[in-house]
Amino acid sequence: MTVPSDLQPTDIFIRRHIGPNSDEVSQMLGSLGLNSLEELVATTIPQSIQLDKSLDLAPPRSEHALLEDLRAMSMGNQVYRSFIGMGYYGTITPPVVQRNILENPGWYTQYTPYQPEISQGRLEALLNFQTMVADLTGLPLANASLLDEATAAAEAMAMCFAISRKRSLGFFVAEDCHPQTINVIRTRAEPIGVNVIVGDVADIDFDSQDLCGVLVQYPATDGRIHDYTALAERTHEAGAILVAATDLLALTLLRPPGEFGADIAIGSSQRFGVPMGYGGPHAAFISARSEYVRKMPGRIVGISRDADGNPGYRLSMQTREQHIRRAQATSNICTAQVLLAIMAGMYGAYHGPEGLQRIAGRVHGLTRVLARGLEALGYTLASGSFFDTIKVLACDQSSAIQEAALQHRMNLRVFEDGALGIALDETTELHHVGKLLEVFGLGSTVSVADLAKDTDSAVDPAFQRSSKFLQNDVFHRYHSEHEMLRYLYRLQSRDLSLTVSMIPLGSCTMKLNGTSEMVPITWPEFAYLHPFAPVEQAKGYAKLFAQLEGWLAEITGYAAVSLQPNAGSQGEYAGLLSIRAYHTANGEDRSVCLIPVSAHGTNPASA
């Protein structure tokens, strides 16, 4: 049905987000001696590459109608309480952080802070993130930031390979790392010639395997906590590097990796106030020994002084990065989730060290209550040393337990050996533990209240942290909402965002951040879904993905589109691997990639 122009919706994107109005467009066309935008396109774009057909796309929607469509789509997602873990956890985003950072265009519209004079607020916030990560991991140097835990692990592997003087070609990955991390490392290792060995760290043969590095998970994917001190010594004696994939919340209670001998630590800051979002975006981190600074990927924020001696923040050691070193860069990482790193850093500042320890202690205490209840019901646990995750060994009732959990709108993790995993988080309450015990009881009951009275919430003394952390003033001053609010707005006033003016920089990250596009990201149906939830609980996301893939395929002219890469740099890399795989499948060994001088720095860095 054709709708007359005067009856069409008025709240359309083009009217609100495309700057020039019709009179201004006519004036500019007149200056060029042209009559229409179509004539301008025909004049400036070579005929040989002009599209000779109309795009088969859905008709445009008004902003109001689009939000209604998204609301209906979100209802296809069913948010069950997640106990899956695997690096993704429920978290409570402080309202002052959600409202004044995540939902604030004064924070979410800036470009990456290459120009420090217009980025002082963000640079200070990112330095907070770096300081928090370095303190919690017990290592002197951290970046700000990376894309997710799995790609951070791949970056650490590349660091180990680059640092190794022997150019050792082996990288050992503990079998109790998160499975998605192992898969990404394998994908990234093969093109650079690194041999990935997955197994039990007790079986490492440093004499025959010629390793550049070893990756362990601390705590492990099944929740167990290991003492890696002896492994660190063996690794160093062999001239290799120990990498620990770790959990920032756990490190408020557990001995940090730097203290047991890890050289590099990586992980995700997601559970520091950033919703799961069906897998992202979240800011990952990497910290390391100081001597590895020139091999670190991503941004490093430092403090300098101007010509008048005033202190200021800037990006340090930029000659490592893709926008300068290009093909010789340490990594193709570019913008790397600044907004989410800022959120995580402010979560740390808002709670402070004592607040973070209270959150972690409560999570661990609830996990201990759950463990005692499961043992009282006759179940066997894989380990008695854990932080927030328990692995219940396989039994005859596993299928019945899974079904009962789903009936109570709970998702458990199912291991390949049939065991069940339960990971608690900041959002877990005592009654949830009671409901879990009811599910596992299958008719039998234990009193969760009685268990809670008699349960000690302290972590195993063998792994307990004794060193202090987050001693800087910023982690002690802003624990009230008003103090945090004022701090955020002081920082915001030192930054140039679209709330002030147009931004004099542009690149592949300069996308439209329209308000109506940002509104749905905090809706529970989009924000609280675990990435490994059963697919039947994510039908809204599936519809959204399919629709977007179809539109992008139509616009680009390709047969299919992948939404898997979580950054432009990773999309480039995935594309290059696809091209390489195509030539390999055809029996051709092609190793030269032509890249224009004008290309974004991530292009040669990816190649």
N, C-alpha and C positions, 0 to 999 in steps of 0.2 A: 504494500500500500504506500503510495506517495503522499507524504505529509507536506502541506503548504509551508513555505519558509517561515511565515509569521506564526505558525503553530508548532514549530519544532522546539525542542528543549533549548533553553538559553545557557545552561551551565555546561558548556562543551569545552573540551580541552583546548582546542585551537584558539578559542576566544580568550581564555585565561592564561595560556602559557606561550603562545607565539607572539613575540613583541609587536611587530608592525601591524597597524590596522589597515583597512582597505585604502584609505586616503594616502597613507604613507607609502604603501606598496605602489599605488598608481603614480605617485610623485617620483619614486625611485625608478620605476619602469620608464617614465617619461624622460628622465635624465639620460637613460641608456638608449632612448629611441626605440623602445619596445612596447608592445601592446598588452602582453599578458605574461604570467609566470610560465605558462607552457612554451611560449616563444623564447623566453629566457633559457629554459632548460634545453630546448632544441638547438639554441645557438651555442651554448657552452659545453654541452656533452656530445662527444663524437657520435655520429650516427651509428657506427658499428657496434657500440655498446649500449645504445638506448633500448629499453624494454619495449617490445612491440605488442604487448598484450596487457590487459587490465589484470590486476591482482585479484585472485579469488579469496577475498577476506570477508569476515563478518562485517556488517554495517557498523558505523561508529556509534558509541554509546555516550550518553551524558555522564558527567561525574557522579551524579546521584544514582542513575540507573546502574552504573558500573559497580558502585558500592553495594547496591541491592543484589546484583549478580554474584559478587564475591561473598556476600553474607550467605546466600543460598548455597554456594559452592562449599563454604566452610562447614555447613551443616552435614556434609558428607563425611567429615572427619569425626571419629568417635574418640574422645580423650579418656582412655582408661588410665588408672593409676599405674605408673611404670615402676617396676622393680628390676628392669633389665640391666641397667648399668652400662658396662662396656665403654666408659668414657663420656656418657651422656646422662645427666641427672636433673631431677627437678630442683628448682632454685626459687628463691623469693627475691624478685627485683625490688629494691627499696623504691617506694613511690617517688621520692625526691629525685632519684636517678632516672626512673622511667620518664617522668614528666619533663624533667629539665635537661636531659641529655638525649635519650632515645627518641623522644617525641618533639624535640626542639630544633627547628631549622638553624638556629644559631650554632648548633653542633653538627648536624648531619648533612649540611650542604657545602662544607669547605672542600677544597682540593687538597691533595697530599702536601705536607708542609715543606716543600722545597725552598720556599721563600720565608726564612725565619722572621723577617720584620713584620709579616702579616700573619704569623702563626704562633705567637708566643703562648697563647692560652693552651692550645692543643699540645705544644711541645712540653709544657710543664706537666700536663695531664699524662702524657706518654712517659715522661721521666718517672712519674709516680708508679706507673705500671712496671717499668724496668726495675725500679728499686724494690718493689714488692716481690717480683719474680726472683731477683737475685737473692734477697733476704731469705725467702722461703725455701729456695733450692740449695742455699749454702754455697753458692758460687759467685764470684766477684763481678761477672759481666753478663748482662742480659740484653736482648733486643726488644723492639716494640714495632711490630709483632710478626706472627706468621698466620697461615690460613686455617689449619686444623691440626690435630695431633698427628694424624697419619702422614701428612706432607711434611710436618716438622721433623718426624722421624726420618723421612727420606732425605731432608736437608742435612740432618746430623750424619747420616751415612755418607753423604757426599763430602761433608767436612772431614770425616775420618779418612776417606780416600785421598782427599787433597793434602791432608796433613802428613799422611804416612810417607816417611822418607824412602821406604822400600817399595812404595807403590804396590803394597800388598793388595791382592785382588779378592780376599775373602772377607765377608761381613757376617758375623754370627748373630742370629736373632733368637732370643729365648722363646720356647714354644708356648709359654704362658703370657705372651704379649697379646694385646687385643687383635683379633683376627683381621680386622680392616687395616690395621697398621702393617701387619705382615704382608698383606696383599699389595699395598701401595709400595712398600719397600721393594718387593720383587719386581713390580712394574718399572720402577725408577732405576733399579740396579742393572738390569740386563743391557740397556743401550750404552752404558758407560763401562761395561765389562767387569762389573763386580759380581762375584759368585756369592749368593745368599745361602747360608746354611741355617736351617731352623731345627732346633732340638733342645735337649736338656742341658743347661749350662754346666752341670756336673760332668758332662761327657765331652767338653771342649778339649781338643788336642791342639794346644798352641804350637807344638813342634811340627806338626804335619799340615795344619790348615792355613798357615800364612795369613793371619787375620789383620785387617787394618782397624777393626772395631768390633765391639760386642754391645748389643742392645738388650736391656732387661726392663721389665715392667715392675714398678714399685709404688703401691701394692700391685700384685699380679692380677690378670684379668679375672681369675676365679676368687680373688679376695685375699689370697695368702700373702703374708709379709715375710720376705727373706732377708737375711743378713748377707750383704754382698761384699763385705770387707775383704774376705779372702779372695773372692773373684777379682776384685779391683787390683789386689796385689799381683795376682797371676797375670792379669791382663797387661799391667804396666811392665812387668818383667819381660813379657813377650814383645814389648814395643808397640802395643795396640792401645786403643782408646775405649774407655767404658762410657756408654751412654745409658742414662736412666730415663725412661718414660714414666712420668710421675703425676701426682694429683696434688694441686695446691692446697686444698682444704685438709687433706690427710697430713700434709707437711707442717701444719700448725701443731700437730701432736707427735709426729714421727720424726726420727732422726733424718736430717736432710741428706740428699745424695752427695753433696759436696763433702760431707763429713765422713762418709764411708768410702770415699775415693773415686766417685764418679767424676769424669772430666767434662761431660756435657749432660745437661738435663733438658728434656722437652716435655710438652704436654699441652693441654687445653685449659683456658681460663673460663670455660663455659659456666661452670657451677658457681662462679663469682657473679651472680646476678643476671646472667644472660639466658633467656629461655632456650629450650632445646630446639624449637623451630623445625622439627623433622630433620635435624641434622646440621643446621647452620642458618646464618653465619655466626661464627664464634672466633675469637682471637686465640691463636696458639702462641706458644712462647718457646724460646730456646735460651739457655744460659750456659756459660762455659768458663773455663779458666782464662785468665787475662791474655796469656800468650797466644790464644787462638783468635784474637780480635780480627785480624785481617782475613780470616777464613769464614767469619760469621755471615750468614745471610740476613738480608733485610735491614731496616732502619736501626740506627743507634743514636739516641738523643744524648747530647752533652751540654755542658755549660761553658760559655766563653765570656769575653768582655768586649764592649764596643770601644770606639776611639776615645771616649770620655771615661773609660774605666768602669762603666756600669755593667752589671752581669746580665747575660741574656742566654736564651736557649737556642740551640742550633742542631742540625743533623751532623753527626761526627763520622769520620772515616768514610766519606761518601765515595771515595775512589774505589771502594769495593763494589759499588752498586751498579745496576744495569743502566741507569740513565747517564752514567759517565763511562764506565768500563765496557759497556755493551757486550761484545762476544767474550771478553775476558773477565766478566763479572763473576763474583762468587756464587750468584744465584740469579734466577729470573724474577724473584719476588719483588713486587712493587708496593702498592698501597697497603695491602695486607691487614684489612679489618681494623682500621684505626678506631672507628666509633665503638666497636665492641671491646677493644683494649682499654679505651677510656672508661667505659662502663665498669669493666672488671677492676680497674685501678681505683675508681671511686667507691666501688663496693668495699674494697679493702680499706680505704681511708674512712669510710662511714662507720664501719664496724670496729676498726682498729685491731691490734693484736689480741687483746682480751676478748673482744666480741667474736672474732673469728674462732678463737679457741673454744668459746662457749658453744658456738654452732657445731664445730667439729666434735666436741665432747658429747653433746646431746645426740648427734647422729651415731657416734660410736656406742654410746650407752644404750640406745634403742636396739642397735645391732646385737649387743651382748644379751639383752633381754630376749630377743628373738632366738638367738643361738641356744640359750638355756631352755627356752620353751620347746624348740625342735628336738633337743636331746631328751627332754622329759617325755616327748611323744614317741621316742624310740628311734629317731632318725640319726644317721651318722654324718658328721660334717667332715669336709676334706681337710680342714685345718682349724687349730685353736687360736692361731694368730691372724687377726684380720682388723680392718678399720671399719668399713661400711658394707662389705660384700661377703656373702656366705654361699658356699657351694654345698648343696645337699646331695649326697651320693645316691645314685640310681637305686630305685626299689620297685617292687611290683605295682605300687600305687601311683607311679609317676603320671600316667595318662589321666587317671581320675583326679589327681591334684591339679593338673593343668586345666582340666575342664571346670573344676570347681572355682579356680582362680578367675577364669573368664566369666563365669556366671556372676562373680562379685566385681566385675569390671576391673580386674587386675591382670597385668602382663608380667609373667616370670620369664627368666632366661632359660632356654633349654640347650644344654651342652650336647656335643656330638655323641658322648658316651651315655646319654640318657639322664645324666645328673641335672638338677635344677639349681639355678642361680637366683639369689635375691640380693638386690642392692638397695639400701636405704639412702635417704638424702635429707636435705634441709626441710622439705615439705612434709616429711613423714611425722606422724603423731602416734602416741601410744595406742590409740584405738585401731590404727592401721596394723600395728604389730599384732594386736588381738585378733583382727580379722584374718591375717596371714596364718596365725596358729589355728584358727578355726578351719581354714581351707586345708591345711596340712593334717589337721586332726581327723578329718573325714568322719565326724561323729564323736570323737574323743575331744576332751577339753582340758585346758590348763588355765589357771588364773593369771592373766597378764599383770594384774595389779599386784599380786603377791610376788611375782617374779621381779617386778620393777623395784619393790622395796628392798630386796636382798641382792641386787645386782650391782657390782662395782663397775663404774664406767671408765676407769683408768685403762690406758692402753698397756700392752705387755711391756714391763720395765726394760726388757732387752732392746726394745725399739723406740723407747720414749725420747722425745726431744728435750735437750737441756739448754740449748743455746737460745738466746733472745733473737727477736726479729721485729721488723717494722718499728724501729726506734726513732726514725725521723719524725720531726714535729708534725708533718702533714698527716700522719696516721694517728694523731692524738687530739687534734684541734677541732675536727668537724664531725662530732658524733651526734649533734642535735640537728634537726631538719633545717632550722633557720641558718645555722652556721654553714652547713653544707650548701644550702641554696645560695647564700651570699658568695661563697667561694666559687661556685660554678659560674655565677654571673660575672664575677671579677675576671675569671679566666676567659669567658666568652667575649668580654669587651676588648680583649687583647688580640682577637682573631678577626680576620676578614671572611665573612660568609655572605650568602645571598641575602641575609637580613640587612646588610649594609650597602652592598653594591654588586655589580657584576664582578666576576673574578678574572683577573688578567692572566690566567693560565688555562690551558685546555689540553686534554688528552683523552685516552680511551676510557677514563673514569668519569668524564663529564656527562653524566646521564641526568635526565629530569628527575628531581625528587619532589614531585607534586604532593601536596598534602593528602589528597584523596588516595594516592598510592601508598603513603606511609601509614595511614590509619589502620588498615587490616593487620599489620604485622604483629600487633599486640593482642589481637583477638585470641582467646584461649584455644579455639579450634585450630588455629594456625601455629600458635606459639608453644603449646604444651605437648605436642606429639613427639614421641621418641622415634628416631630414625629407623629402629629395628622393630617397631610395632607391627603386628600382622597387617598385611596389605589391605585386608578387608576393613580395617579400621581407618584407612587413609584414602577413601574413595574421592574425597574432595580434592586432595592434593593430586591424585591420579588424573582427575578431570582437568585440573589446572595445567598440569604438565603436558598432557596430550594436546590441549588447546594451544598452548604456547609453542610446542614443538611443530604443530601443523602450520601455524602462522609463520614461524621463522623459516620453515622449509619452503613455504610458498614465496616469501619475500626474497630469500637467497637463491632459490632455484635448485636447491639440493633435494635429494630423495628423502633424507632423514636428518635429524638434529639430535645431538646429545646435550643434555642439561647438566651432566655430571661435573665437569670442571667448575670449581667454585671461585675462579678468578680469571681475568683475561690471560694472565701469564700461564695458567694451567690449561686453558683452552688452546693456546698456541702450542704448548708442549704436547697435549693430546693429539692435536692435528698433525704435528710433525711425526709423532709415533705412528699415526695411521698411515701417513704417506710412506714412511719407512717400511711398515708392515706390508703395504701394497707391493712395493718393489721387491721385498724379500719373497713374497708369495709368487712373484713372477720370475724368481731366480736371478734377479739383478742386484748387484752390490753397488748401490749409489750412495755416496757420502758427501756430496757437495750441495750446499743450500745457498741459493742466491738471495740476498736481502738488500733492498734499497738503502742508501745512506740516510734517507729521510725517515726510515722506519722507527717506530717506538723502540726504546732500548731493550724492552723485554724480548723483542723478536730475535736479535742476534744472541741474547743471553740464553734463550730457550734452545736455539740451534746448537 
